[in-house]
């Protein structure tokens, strides 16, 4: 994901989030909210493909528990 932030789909992000212990929810349908165990959250639009800026923020959330 770090090396290629292009052409990711929300299903892949959900799988990665589960593997890293992030909690996910999709309250309205258009966005998925990922939450790090430390409380940091990131809302990602569920459109396909996901824009690279969201992938970069998602990676940062996993690595550092920080989201903007």
Backbone as XML, in Angstrom:
<?xml version="1.0"?>
<chain id="A" units="angstrom">
  <residue number="1" name="UNK">
    <atom name="N" x="0.825" y="-1.189" z="0.000"/>
    <atom name="CA" x="0.000" y="0.000" z="0.000"/>
    <atom name="C" x="0.872" y="1.255" z="0.000"/>
  </residue>
  <residue number="2" name="UNK">
    <atom name="N" x="1.972" y="1.183" z="0.726"/>
    <atom name="CA" x="2.882" y="2.328" z="0.773"/>
    <atom name="C" x="3.491" y="2.599" z="-0.591"/>
  </residue>
  <residue number="3" name="UNK">
    <atom name="N" x="3.909" y="1.544" z="-1.257"/>
    <atom name="CA" x="4.606" y="1.692" z="-2.527"/>
    <atom name="C" x="3.669" y="1.981" z="-3.687"/>
  </residue>
  <residue number="4" name="UNK">
    <atom name="N" x="2.429" y="1.546" z="-3.595"/>
    <atom name="CA" x="1.477" y="1.772" z="-4.665"/>
    <atom name="C" x="0.112" y="2.147" z="-4.081"/>
  </residue>
  <residue number="5" name="UNK">
    <atom name="N" x="-0.134" y="3.449" z="-3.836"/>
    <atom name="CA" x="-1.405" y="3.865" z="-3.246"/>
    <atom name="C" x="-2.548" y="3.986" z="-4.252"/>
  </residue>
  <residue number="6" name="UNK">
    <atom name="N" x="-2.365" y="3.483" z="-5.471"/>
    <atom name="CA" x="-3.397" y="3.593" z="-6.502"/>
    <atom name="C" x="-4.238" y="2.331" z="-6.608"/>
  </residue>
  <residue number="7" name="UNK">
    <atom name="N" x="-5.483" y="2.511" z="-6.999"/>
    <atom name="CA" x="-6.395" y="1.415" z="-7.354"/>
    <atom name="C" x="-6.710" y="0.432" z="-6.231"/>
  </residue>
  <residue number="8" name="UNK">
    <atom name="N" x="-6.908" y="0.921" z="-5.038"/>
    <atom name="CA" x="-7.330" y="0.073" z="-3.923"/>
    <atom name="C" x="-8.845" y="0.143" z="-3.796"/>
  </residue>
  <residue number="9" name="UNK">
    <atom name="N" x="-9.433" y="-0.915" z="-3.338"/>
    <atom name="CA" x="-10.879" y="-0.971" z="-3.119"/>
    <atom name="C" x="-11.165" y="-1.124" z="-1.623"/>
  </residue>
  <residue number="10" name="UNK">
    <atom name="N" x="-12.357" y="-0.717" z="-1.252"/>
    <atom name="CA" x="-12.720" y="-0.702" z="0.169"/>
    <atom name="C" x="-12.662" y="-2.111" z="0.781"/>
  </residue>
  <residue number="11" name="UNK">
    <atom name="N" x="-12.945" y="-3.137" z="-0.003"/>
    <atom name="CA" x="-12.882" y="-4.508" z="0.520"/>
    <atom name="C" x="-11.466" y="-4.857" z="0.966"/>
  </residue>
  <residue number="12" name="UNK">
    <atom name="N" x="-10.476" y="-4.383" z="0.212"/>
    <atom name="CA" x="-9.076" y="-4.632" z="0.576"/>
    <atom name="C" x="-8.713" y="-3.900" z="1.857"/>
  </residue>
  <residue number="13" name="UNK">
    <atom name="N" x="-9.178" y="-2.667" z="2.001"/>
    <atom name="CA" x="-8.900" y="-1.906" z="3.216"/>
    <atom name="C" x="-9.527" y="-2.586" z="4.428"/>
  </residue>
  <residue number="14" name="UNK">
    <atom name="N" x="-10.730" y="-3.111" z="4.249"/>
    <atom name="CA" x="-11.394" y="-3.812" z="5.350"/>
    <atom name="C" x="-10.593" y="-5.045" z="5.772"/>
  </residue>
  <residue number="15" name="UNK">
    <atom name="N" x="-10.055" y="-5.779" z="4.819"/>
    <atom name="CA" x="-9.253" y="-6.966" z="5.131"/>
    <atom name="C" x="-7.975" y="-6.598" z="5.871"/>
  </residue>
  <residue number="16" name="UNK">
    <atom name="N" x="-7.298" y="-5.557" z="5.408"/>
    <atom name="CA" x="-6.071" y="-5.093" z="6.059"/>
    <atom name="C" x="-6.382" y="-4.591" z="7.462"/>
  </residue>
  <residue number="17" name="UNK">
    <atom name="N" x="-7.468" y="-3.838" z="7.600"/>
    <atom name="CA" x="-7.853" y="-3.310" z="8.912"/>
    <atom name="C" x="-8.103" y="-4.444" z="9.903"/>
  </residue>
  <residue number="18" name="UNK">
    <atom name="N" x="-8.775" y="-5.473" z="9.458"/>
    <atom name="CA" x="-9.049" y="-6.620" z="10.326"/>
    <atom name="C" x="-7.750" y="-7.296" z="10.759"/>
  </residue>
  <residue number="19" name="UNK">
    <atom name="N" x="-6.816" y="-7.431" z="9.830"/>
    <atom name="CA" x="-5.534" y="-8.069" z="10.138"/>
    <atom name="C" x="-4.727" y="-7.276" z="11.161"/>
  </residue>
  <residue number="20" name="UNK">
    <atom name="N" x="-4.895" y="-5.952" z="11.168"/>
    <atom name="CA" x="-4.133" y="-5.101" z="12.081"/>
    <atom name="C" x="-4.930" y="-4.682" z="13.315"/>
  </residue>
  <residue number="21" name="UNK">
    <atom name="N" x="-6.111" y="-5.227" z="13.497"/>
    <atom name="CA" x="-6.881" y="-4.972" z="14.707"/>
    <atom name="C" x="-7.628" y="-3.654" z="14.738"/>
  </residue>
  <residue number="22" name="UNK">
    <atom name="N" x="-7.868" y="-3.061" z="13.580"/>
    <atom name="CA" x="-8.653" y="-1.844" z="13.521"/>
    <atom name="C" x="-10.133" y="-2.206" z="13.500"/>
  </residue>
  <residue number="23" name="UNK">
    <atom name="N" x="-10.913" y="-1.409" z="14.183"/>
    <atom name="CA" x="-12.357" y="-1.600" z="14.191"/>
    <atom name="C" x="-12.915" y="-0.822" z="13.008"/>
  </residue>
  <residue number="24" name="UNK">
    <atom name="N" x="-13.913" y="-1.383" z="12.344"/>
    <atom name="CA" x="-14.501" y="-0.705" z="11.195"/>
    <atom name="C" x="-16.012" y="-0.683" z="11.309"/>
  </residue>
  <residue number="25" name="UNK">
    <atom name="N" x="-16.600" y="0.379" z="10.773"/>
    <atom name="CA" x="-18.056" y="0.441" z="10.706"/>
    <atom name="C" x="-18.453" y="1.277" z="9.500"/>
  </residue>
  <residue number="26" name="UNK">
    <atom name="N" x="-19.630" y="1.002" z="8.998"/>
    <atom name="CA" x="-20.132" y="1.702" z="7.824"/>
    <atom name="C" x="-21.551" y="2.159" z="8.139"/>
  </residue>
  <residue number="27" name="UNK">
    <atom name="N" x="-21.671" y="3.282" z="8.859"/>
    <atom name="CA" x="-22.979" y="3.709" z="9.347"/>
    <atom name="C" x="-23.957" y="4.147" z="8.254"/>
  </residue>
  <residue number="28" name="UNK">
    <atom name="N" x="-23.499" y="4.909" z="7.269"/>
    <atom name="CA" x="-24.427" y="5.446" z="6.278"/>
    <atom name="C" x="-24.353" y="4.772" z="4.932"/>
  </residue>
  <residue number="29" name="UNK">
    <atom name="N" x="-23.267" y="4.124" z="4.635"/>
    <atom name="CA" x="-23.132" y="3.451" z="3.364"/>
    <atom name="C" x="-22.138" y="4.095" z="2.424"/>
  </residue>
  <residue number="30" name="UNK">
    <atom name="N" x="-21.954" y="5.410" z="2.501"/>
    <atom name="CA" x="-21.039" y="6.057" z="1.564"/>
    <atom name="C" x="-19.609" y="6.142" z="2.088"/>
  </residue>
  <residue number="31" name="UNK">
    <atom name="N" x="-19.414" y="5.962" z="3.391"/>
    <atom name="CA" x="-18.083" y="6.008" z="4.003"/>
    <atom name="C" x="-17.912" y="4.830" z="4.953"/>
  </residue>
  <residue number="32" name="UNK">
    <atom name="N" x="-16.670" y="4.416" z="5.122"/>
    <atom name="CA" x="-16.330" y="3.409" z="6.126"/>
    <atom name="C" x="-15.415" y="4.099" z="7.120"/>
  </residue>
  <residue number="33" name="UNK">
    <atom name="N" x="-15.699" y="3.917" z="8.399"/>
    <atom name="CA" x="-14.889" y="4.534" z="9.449"/>
    <atom name="C" x="-14.017" y="3.456" z="10.069"/>
  </residue>
  <residue number="34" name="UNK">
    <atom name="N" x="-12.703" y="3.717" z="10.048"/>
    <atom name="CA" x="-11.730" y="2.808" z="10.658"/>
    <atom name="C" x="-11.233" y="3.445" z="11.944"/>
  </residue>
  <residue number="35" name="UNK">
    <atom name="N" x="-11.156" y="2.649" z="13.020"/>
    <atom name="CA" x="-10.694" y="3.171" z="14.308"/>
    <atom name="C" x="-9.544" y="2.330" z="14.834"/>
  </residue>
  <residue number="36" name="UNK">
    <atom name="N" x="-8.467" y="3.015" z="15.168"/>
    <atom name="CA" x="-7.279" y="2.392" z="15.761"/>
    <atom name="C" x="-7.583" y="2.116" z="17.235"/>
  </residue>
  <residue number="37" name="UNK">
    <atom name="N" x="-6.966" y="1.107" z="17.835"/>
    <atom name="CA" x="-7.199" y="0.837" z="19.265"/>
    <atom name="C" x="-6.914" y="2.032" z="20.180"/>
  </residue>
  <residue number="38" name="UNK">
    <atom name="N" x="-6.051" y="2.963" z="19.744"/>
    <atom name="CA" x="-5.763" y="4.132" z="20.585"/>
    <atom name="C" x="-6.825" y="5.219" z="20.454"/>
  </residue>
  <residue number="39" name="UNK">
    <atom name="N" x="-7.843" y="4.998" z="19.603"/>
    <atom name="CA" x="-8.934" y="5.952" z="19.458"/>
    <atom name="C" x="-8.882" y="6.799" z="18.197"/>
  </residue>
  <residue number="40" name="UNK">
    <atom name="N" x="-7.759" y="6.821" z="17.490"/>
    <atom name="CA" x="-7.655" y="7.599" z="16.251"/>
    <atom name="C" x="-8.589" y="6.996" z="15.201"/>
  </residue>
  <residue number="41" name="UNK">
    <atom name="N" x="-9.248" y="7.871" z="14.437"/>
    <atom name="CA" x="-10.203" y="7.394" z="13.440"/>
    <atom name="C" x="-9.931" y="8.001" z="12.074"/>
  </residue>
  <residue number="42" name="UNK">
    <atom name="N" x="-10.369" y="7.300" z="11.050"/>
    <atom name="CA" x="-10.258" y="7.765" z="9.673"/>
    <atom name="C" x="-11.517" y="7.345" z="8.922"/>
  </residue>
  <residue number="43" name="UNK">
    <atom name="N" x="-12.144" y="8.320" z="8.259"/>
    <atom name="CA" x="-13.317" y="8.058" z="7.445"/>
    <atom name="C" x="-12.867" y="8.002" z="5.986"/>
  </residue>
  <residue number="44" name="UNK">
    <atom name="N" x="-13.202" y="6.900" z="5.293"/>
    <atom name="CA" x="-12.783" y="6.695" z="3.908"/>
    <atom name="C" x="-14.021" y="6.527" z="3.033"/>
  </residue>
  <residue number="45" name="UNK">
    <atom name="N" x="-14.136" y="7.313" z="1.962"/>
    <atom name="CA" x="-15.266" y="7.109" z="1.047"/>
    <atom name="C" x="-15.210" y="5.703" z="0.441"/>
  </residue>
  <residue number="46" name="UNK">
    <atom name="N" x="-16.356" y="5.072" z="0.336"/>
    <atom name="CA" x="-16.407" y="3.693" z="-0.147"/>
    <atom name="C" x="-16.444" y="3.612" z="-1.670"/>
  </residue>
  <residue number="47" name="UNK">
    <atom name="N" x="-16.203" y="4.717" z="-2.358"/>
    <atom name="CA" x="-16.179" y="4.704" z="-3.827"/>
    <atom name="C" x="-14.983" y="3.917" z="-4.336"/>
  </residue>
  <residue number="48" name="UNK">
    <atom name="N" x="-15.072" y="3.489" z="-5.593"/>
    <atom name="CA" x="-13.968" y="2.747" z="-6.196"/>
    <atom name="C" x="-13.413" y="3.515" z="-7.357"/>
  </residue>
  <residue number="49" name="UNK">
    <atom name="N" x="-12.157" y="3.535" z="-7.595"/>
    <atom name="CA" x="-11.097" y="3.216" z="-6.634"/>
    <atom name="C" x="-10.950" y="4.347" z="-5.613"/>
  </residue>
  <residue number="50" name="UNK">
    <atom name="N" x="-10.333" y="4.043" z="-4.506"/>
    <atom name="CA" x="-10.136" y="5.022" z="-3.440"/>
    <atom name="C" x="-8.955" y="5.913" z="-3.800"/>
  </residue>
  <residue number="51" name="UNK">
    <atom name="N" x="-9.102" y="7.204" z="-3.558"/>
    <atom name="CA" x="-8.035" y="8.155" z="-3.886"/>
    <atom name="C" x="-6.787" y="7.871" z="-3.053"/>
  </residue>
  <residue number="52" name="UNK">
    <atom name="N" x="-5.597" y="8.085" z="-3.657"/>
    <atom name="CA" x="-4.332" y="7.791" z="-2.975"/>
    <atom name="C" x="-4.159" y="8.500" z="-1.632"/>
  </residue>
  <residue number="53" name="UNK">
    <atom name="N" x="-4.702" y="9.697" z="-1.465"/>
    <atom name="CA" x="-4.549" y="10.410" z="-0.185"/>
    <atom name="C" x="-5.171" y="9.618" z="0.967"/>
  </residue>
  <residue number="54" name="UNK">
    <atom name="N" x="-6.289" y="8.936" z="0.705"/>
    <atom name="CA" x="-6.925" y="8.128" z="1.747"/>
    <atom name="C" x="-6.106" y="6.884" z="2.055"/>
  </residue>
  <residue number="55" name="UNK">
    <atom name="N" x="-5.466" y="6.319" z="1.054"/>
    <atom name="CA" x="-4.615" y="5.149" z="1.269"/>
    <atom name="C" x="-3.415" y="5.535" z="2.131"/>
  </residue>
  <residue number="56" name="UNK">
    <atom name="N" x="-2.819" y="6.692" z="1.839"/>
    <atom name="CA" x="-1.671" y="7.165" z="2.624"/>
    <atom name="C" x="-2.076" y="7.418" z="4.073"/>
  </residue>
  <residue number="57" name="UNK">
    <atom name="N" x="-3.242" y="8.008" z="4.279"/>
    <atom name="CA" x="-3.728" y="8.245" z="5.647"/>
    <atom name="C" x="-4.047" y="6.931" z="6.351"/>
  </residue>
  <residue number="58" name="UNK">
    <atom name="N" x="-4.561" y="5.968" z="5.607"/>
    <atom name="CA" x="-4.879" y="4.658" z="6.169"/>
    <atom name="C" x="-3.613" y="3.944" z="6.642"/>
  </residue>
  <residue number="59" name="UNK">
    <atom name="N" x="-2.566" y="3.990" z="5.824"/>
    <atom name="CA" x="-1.281" y="3.396" z="6.197"/>
    <atom name="C" x="-0.735" y="4.077" z="7.442"/>
  </residue>
  <residue number="60" name="UNK">
    <atom name="N" x="-0.841" y="5.386" z="7.487"/>
    <atom name="CA" x="-0.360" y="6.138" z="8.657"/>
    <atom name="C" x="-1.158" y="5.761" z="9.907"/>
  </residue>
  <residue number="61" name="UNK">
    <atom name="N" x="-2.459" y="5.571" z="9.762"/>
    <atom name="CA" x="-3.296" y="5.151" z="10.893"/>
    <atom name="C" x="-2.829" y="3.795" z="11.427"/>
  </residue>
  <residue number="62" name="UNK">
    <atom name="N" x="-2.531" y="2.870" z="10.527"/>
    <atom name="CA" x="-2.066" y="1.546" z="10.951"/>
    <atom name="C" x="-0.710" y="1.637" z="11.638"/>
  </residue>
  <residue number="63" name="UNK">
    <atom name="N" x="0.218" y="2.367" z="11.018"/>
    <atom name="CA" x="1.593" y="2.417" z="11.544"/>
    <atom name="C" x="1.718" y="3.224" z="12.822"/>
  </residue>
  <residue number="64" name="UNK">
    <atom name="N" x="1.053" y="4.354" z="12.879"/>
    <atom name="CA" x="1.288" y="5.271" z="13.988"/>
    <atom name="C" x="0.064" y="5.525" z="14.860"/>
  </residue>
  <residue number="65" name="UNK">
    <atom name="N" x="-1.073" y="5.075" z="14.410"/>
    <atom name="CA" x="-2.297" y="5.352" z="15.149"/>
    <atom name="C" x="-2.693" y="6.803" z="15.044"/>
  </residue>
  <residue number="66" name="UNK">
    <atom name="N" x="-2.320" y="7.437" z="13.934"/>
    <atom name="CA" x="-2.605" y="8.865" z="13.730"/>
    <atom name="C" x="-3.426" y="9.017" z="12.460"/>
  </residue>
  <residue number="67" name="UNK">
    <atom name="N" x="-4.461" y="9.814" z="12.533"/>
    <atom name="CA" x="-5.225" y="10.158" z="11.336"/>
    <atom name="C" x="-5.491" y="11.653" z="11.360"/>
  </residue>
  <residue number="68" name="UNK">
    <atom name="N" x="-5.601" y="12.225" z="10.182"/>
    <atom name="CA" x="-5.857" y="13.665" z="10.094"/>
    <atom name="C" x="-7.302" y="13.923" z="9.776"/>
  </residue>
</chain>
